[in-house]
Every structure is written in C-alpha cells, then in structure tokens.
C-alpha cells in the first residue's frame, strides 16, 4: 500500500507541478509528499524529478514512469468503480471544478447534501474562472457555462441559460442607452469583458434579425473573475453580458437594467464536462445527476424570484 501511495503522490506532483499543490490536493504536507517521491526514487534507483527553486519537472525517467503509473491508477479506479457498481456502495474521491460565480451559487452549497446522501464519497471542489486542463490536472468533472472545445472530453448538457446585456441606471443616464447593437461599438460604450489566458471571446455575439452576429466591443478594463465584472457594472462602470440567473436579483431591485432586449446575446449552455471514461464511474455519475437536477431547480427558482 505504501508503494501505491508513493505512486499516487508522484502522479499528482507531475500533474500539478509542485509538492505543495500535490500535498494540498492529497491532504498531506509538502514534506510528506517530498518523502513519498524520494522513497519512490530510491526504490526505482533513478531520479524522477528535476528540482529547482521555482518548479518541479519530470526527468526522462520520470516522464516514462508517469505514463505507466497513470495507467495503473486509472486501472485501479476502473476496478473500484466496477466493484462499487456491483455492491451499490460507491466510495472514493471526486475532483470537481467550476467557475467562481457558478460554483458559489449552485455547486458549493450542494456538496454537503450530496455528502449526506453518499457518506463514503469525498468531493474536492476547486473554484476558478481560469481555463482548467481536466486531463492534466486530474479533474473528474467540471461544471461550466460555455462550449466544449476539447474533443478528448465528453459533455452532458444540463440546460440552456438565457444571457442579457445589462448596465446600471447611473451608467445609462450618463452615457445614454444604446438603441441598436451597432451603437455599442459606434458610441464607444464601456463593455466589461471576462478575459483570462486561453479565452477566445473578445467579442459579443448577439441575436439579430439576420441571425447571430459578432460585435467587437471594447472597454476600459477586464478581469478573469465574473463577480468582479458584476460589481463594476453595479458601480456604474459599464455594460455586462451575463447569464440572467446570475444577475436576476439586481435586475429585480433595479440596480441593473436590461438593454437591447430585442437583440440579446446568444444563450450559453450549462454543462458537465468530463473525460470520456469518467461517467462510467458510479460516484461521478451520481454527482453529475445530483448537480444537474439541483442546478435546473435553483436556476428556475432564481428566475421566478423565489
């Protein structure tokens, strides 16, 4: 078992790039993680990692061992999943990620209830608006708003979410309310953008009489945090393009006002993304089913004002 634990630690160190990150993920100290890797190197008689003050990278031996070790861990996971399916008692750890806003509103609050139903399943939730590499970081399932761009992954659609353009009454009084989508560009409106490394959306796609049309909007600043953008809009700094359920309370209390309702942004899909084998794992399937039902219910309640 100690040897298997050493392999598990080494794989997470390679995937996450540091002893401290692997330690946090596995709930052990960096010192313990370091000792695990050293024991593995001693057993194999080779150095597996190049260590510098800034990062850890696998050596040639380390890369070769990582590929084989990862297959071993995947085989064990599949075997455990088969046993769980036969016994009806799913157990183990699920690594989940979601964007900050979506995760805090819909996913995080459901984890305790899921744990109450399935006490032998641990859920490790990571919230971030950055692009996450599921395969490289060992993530089992990601909940996201957007499209599937990686063909090596699978997607289960949960629901299509209406998006709206909105701004504060103060901003619209000061800058004027656009009557046509072209005015977003022509009048130089401050459009607040969600941008992070790897993003492709440097424009807004609106539904027009001619069909979906892209508008290359601009603004004075952008961020990789969706809630920060909402805060900027509430403070009167510009126009946002957001799923309606995320800002419905502010629309209802008139702190934000929908603009250009006749040419709204295209809807965005809420979906669960996972490596193609993962949904065969009963515990992952249970979590996806649970969160899909929960997200659908909560979004409908938010939009209904409940």
C-alpha positions as CSV (number, residue, x, y, z in Angstrom):
1,X,0.0,0.0,0.0
2,X,2.9,2.4,0.8
3,X,4.3,1.9,-2.7
4,X,0.9,2.6,-4.3
5,X,0.6,5.8,-2.1
6,X,4.0,6.8,-3.4
7,X,2.9,6.4,-7.0
8,X,-0.2,8.4,-6.3
9,X,1.7,11.3,-4.8
10,X,4.2,11.3,-7.7
11,X,1.5,11.4,-10.3
12,X,-0.2,14.3,-8.6
13,X,3.1,16.2,-8.3
14,X,3.7,15.8,-12.0
15,X,0.1,16.9,-12.8
16,X,0.0,19.9,-10.5
17,X,3.7,20.9,-10.9
18,X,4.6,21.3,-7.2
19,X,4.9,19.4,-4.0
20,X,2.8,21.9,-2.1
21,X,-0.1,21.7,-4.7
22,X,0.0,17.9,-4.6
23,X,0.1,17.9,-0.9
24,X,-2.9,20.2,-0.6
25,X,-4.8,18.0,-3.1
26,X,-4.0,14.8,-1.3
27,X,-4.3,16.4,2.2
28,X,-0.7,15.7,3.2
29,X,2.1,18.1,4.0
30,X,4.7,19.1,1.4
31,X,7.3,17.3,3.5
32,X,5.3,14.1,3.4
33,X,4.8,14.5,-0.3
34,X,8.5,15.0,-0.8
35,X,9.4,11.9,1.2
36,X,7.0,9.8,-0.8
37,X,8.7,10.8,-4.0
38,X,12.1,10.3,-2.6
39,X,11.1,6.7,-1.4
40,X,9.9,6.0,-5.0
41,X,13.1,7.3,-6.5
42,X,15.1,5.2,-4.1
43,X,13.1,2.1,-4.9
44,X,13.5,2.6,-8.7
45,X,17.1,3.7,-8.5
46,X,16.6,6.8,-10.7
47,X,15.8,10.4,-10.3
48,X,12.2,11.1,-11.3
49,X,12.0,14.9,-10.9
50,X,14.3,17.8,-11.7
51,X,14.0,20.2,-8.7
52,X,14.6,23.9,-9.0
53,X,13.7,26.8,-6.6
54,X,10.7,27.6,-8.8
55,X,9.3,24.3,-10.2
56,X,9.5,20.6,-10.5
57,X,9.6,18.9,-13.8
58,X,9.9,15.2,-14.6
59,X,13.1,13.8,-15.9
60,X,13.2,11.5,-18.9
61,X,12.8,8.5,-16.4
62,X,10.1,10.5,-14.6
63,X,8.1,11.1,-17.8
64,X,8.2,7.4,-18.7
65,X,7.3,6.3,-15.3
66,X,4.4,8.9,-15.1
67,X,2.8,7.5,-18.2
68,X,2.8,4.0,-16.9
69,X,1.9,4.9,-13.4
70,X,-1.1,6.9,-14.5
71,X,-2.4,3.9,-16.4
72,X,-2.0,1.8,-13.3
73,X,-4.0,4.3,-11.2
74,X,-6.7,4.5,-13.9
75,X,-7.0,0.7,-13.9
76,X,-7.4,0.7,-10.2
77,X,-10.1,3.4,-10.4
78,X,-11.9,1.4,-13.0
79,X,-11.7,-1.8,-10.9
80,X,-13.0,0.1,-7.9
81,X,-15.9,1.6,-10.0
82,X,-16.9,-1.9,-11.1
83,X,-17.0,-3.2,-7.6
84,X,-19.0,-0.1,-6.5
85,X,-21.5,-0.7,-9.3
86,X,-21.9,-4.3,-8.2
87,X,-22.1,-3.6,-4.5
88,X,-24.3,-0.5,-4.8
89,X,-21.9,1.3,-2.4
90,X,-20.0,4.0,-4.3
91,X,-16.9,5.3,-2.5
92,X,-13.8,7.3,-3.2
93,X,-12.8,10.8,-4.1
94,X,-14.2,13.1,-6.8
95,X,-12.3,16.1,-8.0
96,X,-14.6,18.8,-9.2
97,X,-14.1,22.3,-10.7
98,X,-16.4,25.1,-11.6
99,X,-16.2,28.9,-12.3
100,X,-16.3,31.1,-9.2
101,X,-19.8,32.6,-9.7
102,X,-21.5,29.4,-10.8
103,X,-19.6,27.3,-8.2
104,X,-20.5,29.5,-5.3
105,X,-24.2,30.0,-6.3
106,X,-25.1,26.5,-7.4
107,X,-22.4,23.8,-6.8
108,X,-20.7,24.5,-3.5
109,X,-23.9,24.7,-1.4
110,X,-25.0,21.3,-2.7
111,X,-21.8,19.4,-1.7
112,X,-22.9,18.9,2.0
113,X,-26.3,17.4,0.9
114,X,-24.6,15.1,-1.6
115,X,-22.2,14.0,1.1
116,X,-25.1,13.3,3.4
117,X,-26.7,11.0,0.8
118,X,-23.4,9.3,0.0
119,X,-21.2,9.4,3.1
120,X,-18.4,7.3,1.5
121,X,-17.7,9.8,-1.3
122,X,-15.4,12.7,-0.8
123,X,-15.7,15.8,-3.0
124,X,-12.8,18.1,-3.6
125,X,-14.1,21.3,-5.2
126,X,-11.8,23.8,-6.9
127,X,-13.4,27.1,-8.0
128,X,-11.7,29.2,-10.6
129,X,-12.6,31.3,-13.7
130,X,-9.3,30.3,-15.4
131,X,-9.3,27.6,-18.1
132,X,-8.7,24.3,-16.4
133,X,-7.0,21.4,-18.1
134,X,-9.1,18.4,-16.9
135,X,-6.8,15.7,-18.2
136,X,-3.5,17.3,-17.0
137,X,-4.9,18.3,-13.5
138,X,-6.7,15.0,-12.9
139,X,-10.2,16.6,-12.7
140,X,-13.1,14.1,-12.7
141,X,-15.8,16.6,-13.7
142,X,-16.1,20.3,-14.5
143,X,-19.3,22.3,-14.4
144,X,-19.1,25.2,-16.8
145,X,-21.0,27.7,-18.9
146,X,-19.8,27.6,-22.4
147,X,-19.0,25.2,-25.3
148,X,-16.9,22.0,-25.4
149,X,-13.7,22.8,-27.3
150,X,-11.6,19.7,-26.4
151,X,-12.6,16.7,-28.5
152,X,-11.0,14.3,-26.0
153,X,-13.7,15.2,-23.4
154,X,-17.4,14.5,-23.2
155,X,-20.2,16.9,-22.3
156,X,-23.6,16.4,-20.7
157,X,-25.8,19.4,-21.3
158,X,-27.7,20.5,-18.2
159,X,-29.7,23.4,-19.6
160,X,-29.5,26.4,-21.9
161,X,-29.2,29.7,-19.9
162,X,-30.5,33.0,-21.2
163,X,-28.0,35.8,-21.3
164,X,-28.7,39.5,-21.2
165,X,-26.9,42.8,-21.6
166,X,-27.3,45.0,-18.6
167,X,-26.0,48.2,-17.0
168,X,-26.8,50.4,-14.0
169,X,-29.3,53.3,-14.4
170,X,-26.4,55.6,-13.5
171,X,-24.3,54.5,-16.4
172,X,-27.2,54.6,-18.9
173,X,-28.1,58.2,-17.7
174,X,-24.5,59.3,-18.1
175,X,-23.7,57.6,-21.4
176,X,-27.1,57.1,-23.0
177,X,-28.9,53.8,-23.6
178,X,-28.0,52.2,-27.0
179,X,-31.0,51.7,-29.2
180,X,-29.2,49.4,-31.7
181,X,-26.4,46.8,-31.1
182,X,-24.2,48.7,-33.5
183,X,-24.1,51.6,-31.0
184,X,-22.2,49.5,-28.6
185,X,-19.2,49.9,-30.9
186,X,-20.1,53.2,-32.7
187,X,-20.6,55.1,-29.4
188,X,-17.6,53.5,-27.7
189,X,-19.6,52.1,-24.8
190,X,-17.6,50.6,-21.9
191,X,-18.2,46.9,-22.3
192,X,-16.9,44.9,-19.4
193,X,-15.2,41.7,-20.5
194,X,-14.4,38.4,-18.9
195,X,-10.9,37.5,-20.1
196,X,-8.3,35.0,-19.0
197,X,-5.4,33.2,-20.6
198,X,-6.8,30.9,-23.3
199,X,-10.1,32.7,-23.7
200,X,-11.4,33.2,-27.3
201,X,-14.3,35.5,-26.5
202,X,-13.1,39.0,-27.3
203,X,-16.5,39.9,-28.8
204,X,-20.1,39.6,-28.0
205,X,-22.5,37.5,-30.2
206,X,-26.0,38.9,-30.3
207,X,-29.2,37.6,-31.9
208,X,-30.2,39.9,-34.7
209,X,-32.8,39.7,-37.5
210,X,-30.1,38.3,-39.7
211,X,-29.1,35.7,-37.2
212,X,-26.2,35.6,-34.7
213,X,-23.8,38.5,-35.3
214,X,-20.4,39.2,-33.6
215,X,-19.7,42.7,-32.3
216,X,-16.1,43.6,-31.4
217,X,-16.8,45.6,-28.3
218,X,-14.3,47.3,-26.1
219,X,-14.0,48.5,-22.5
220,X,-11.5,50.3,-20.2
221,X,-10.7,47.2,-18.2
222,X,-11.4,43.5,-17.9
223,X,-10.9,40.6,-15.4
224,X,-10.9,36.9,-15.0
225,X,-13.5,37.0,-12.2
226,X,-17.2,37.1,-13.3
227,X,-18.3,38.5,-9.9
228,X,-15.9,41.4,-10.2
229,X,-17.5,42.3,-13.6
230,X,-20.9,42.4,-12.0
231,X,-19.6,44.6,-9.2
232,X,-18.1,47.0,-11.8
233,X,-21.5,47.2,-13.5
234,X,-23.3,47.8,-10.3
235,X,-20.9,50.7,-9.6
236,X,-21.8,52.3,-12.9
237,X,-18.6,51.4,-14.8
238,X,-20.1,49.8,-17.9
239,X,-22.2,47.1,-19.6
240,X,-22.1,43.4,-18.9
241,X,-23.0,40.3,-20.8
242,X,-24.1,37.7,-18.2
243,X,-26.4,34.7,-17.8
244,X,-29.6,36.2,-16.5
245,X,-29.8,34.0,-13.4
246,X,-26.5,35.4,-12.2
247,X,-27.8,38.9,-12.0
248,X,-31.6,38.4,-11.7
249,X,-31.7,39.8,-8.1
250,X,-30.0,43.1,-9.3
251,X,-32.4,43.3,-12.2
252,X,-35.4,42.8,-9.9
253,X,-34.3,45.5,-7.4
254,X,-33.5,47.8,-10.4
255,X,-29.8,48.2,-9.6
256,X,-29.2,46.8,-13.2
257,X,-31.4,47.4,-16.2
258,X,-31.5,45.1,-19.3
259,X,-30.6,46.8,-22.5
260,X,-31.2,45.8,-26.2
261,X,-33.8,43.2,-25.2
262,X,-34.7,42.7,-28.9
263,X,-31.2,41.6,-29.7
264,X,-30.0,39.7,-26.7
265,X,-26.7,37.7,-26.5
266,X,-26.9,34.1,-27.6
267,X,-27.8,31.7,-24.8
268,X,-25.0,29.8,-23.1
269,X,-25.1,26.1,-22.2
270,X,-24.6,24.9,-18.6
271,X,-22.9,21.6,-18.9
272,X,-20.9,18.9,-17.1
273,X,-17.6,18.2,-18.8
274,X,-15.6,15.0,-18.0
275,X,-13.0,12.6,-19.5
276,X,-14.9,10.1,-21.6
277,X,-14.4,7.2,-19.1
278,X,-15.4,9.1,-16.0
279,X,-19.2,8.8,-16.4
280,X,-18.8,5.0,-16.2
281,X,-17.7,5.6,-12.6
282,X,-20.9,5.3,-10.4
283,X,-19.8,8.0,-8.0
284,X,-19.1,10.5,-10.8
285,X,-22.4,9.7,-12.4
286,X,-24.2,10.2,-9.1
287,X,-22.7,13.6,-8.6
288,X,-23.5,14.7,-12.2
289,X,-27.1,13.6,-11.8
290,X,-27.4,15.3,-8.5
291,X,-26.0,18.6,-9.6
292,X,-27.9,18.6,-12.9
293,X,-31.2,18.3,-11.1
294,X,-30.1,20.9,-8.4
295,X,-28.9,23.5,-10.9
296,X,-32.0,23.2,-13.0
297,X,-34.2,23.7,-9.9
298,X,-32.2,26.5,-8.4
299,X,-32.0,28.5,-11.7
300,X,-35.7,28.2,-12.2
301,X,-36.3,29.4,-8.7
302,X,-33.9,32.4,-9.1
303,X,-35.6,33.4,-12.3
304,X,-39.0,33.1,-10.7
305,X,-38.0,35.3,-7.8
306,X,-38.2,32.6,-5.2
